[in-house]
Amino acid sequence: MAKFCQFSYGDKKVALLYDKGSNRTEVFIYSFERALANKLMGNALVGLDGITQILWGNLNKTIYVATMKGYVRIYLISNGSDEVHAKIHQDEIISFTFSKDRIFLFTASRDQTYCMLDPENLEVLKQYNFHGNMARTVAISPLYVPDAKPVKRYHILVGGGQDEKEVTTTGKKGGFEIKLVNYVTSEELAEVKGHFGPVHSLDFSPNGKAFASGSEDGYARLHFFQTDYYTSKFE
């Protein structure tokens, strides 16, 4: 079963993550040129238990891998060697994502934390607590760059929540609210309600003025920041 895919930079290749059952996973690299010629043979790069997501590294020379055991690993495309690896979380890394300029890498985990990493050496620069609920997804505002307009914002959005079956059996609060966080100070600036199931996907618009969320409740929502978001209240 194909579990996840991502295009390389320049769109000449695609990386596919396959789930082969019993937590056995493999990463294959496919060339578009070969695909157009009806030659769909891919090169197996990584065979490892419990891969949850993959990301292309800089210049398409590496593949980043997140795992169910809390590791992030960096593999060389040229020979498949494990160049760098680190245990970041105590439980499954559900997702991870780069900042726009690839200076930071954020992870979200079932262990109820999310982290900011240095993508070069996988050093944990900062760890954040999601207050008793698993963190499933992180999105990074594009407004942190020096020429950001109308204002600069060092913000991330974090979503997640308990599995729905746990909510029905334990009666605990689901934790489906989306958090707006200043990733420099760790301050939670706002909480966005609306979903009634675990939030699996978040993304900012390119101009940073809106964001989209997707949930297990079956809804995708588009949110627009109000005027006061651009005031000192949300610095």
Buried (B, 14 or more C-beta within 10 A) or exposed (E): EEBBEBEBEEEEBBBBBBBEEEEEBBBBBBBBEEBEEEEEEBEEBBBBEBBBBBBBBEEBEBBBBBBBBBBBBBBBBEEBEEEBBBEBBEBBBBBBBBBBEEEBBBBBBBBBBBBBBEBEEBEBEEBBEBEEBBBBBBBBBBBBEEEBEEEBBBBBBBBBBBBBEBBEEEEEEBBBBBBBBBBEEEEEBBEBEBBBBBBBBBBBBEEBBEBBBBBBBEEEBEBEBEEEBBEEEBB
